[in-house]
Amino acid sequence: MHQFDDIEHAHEKQFEMQEEMMFRAGSHAAKAMGLWVAQRLEMDEQSAKNYASAALDAYLARPNHDEFIDKLFNDLQAKGINISRRRVNVVFQDEVIKAHDEIMGIVD
């Protein structure tokens, strides 16, 4: 029974590490997305930093991925920026992958 407990503990630890990595990657990606949107909105540097921080807060407050993408998409649409929701989602997914690779130490 001791061996089973060790295996179970190892799986739990692995799951915790994966969850933490996904949280960190998502957070990095959310901030990067804030900067990406701010650039398209032609914000000055300070406004872009503020928007990126607000985007990170929005990501952390919205456990639903679609709600976060909708927020960014709606901000772009409100300013007349013609970018599809799908494009915003694809860029976010790319940012998540990039952040994951950076966290894991994978470099192209």
Order of alpha helices (4+ residues) and beta strands (2+ residues): alpha-alpha-alpha-alpha
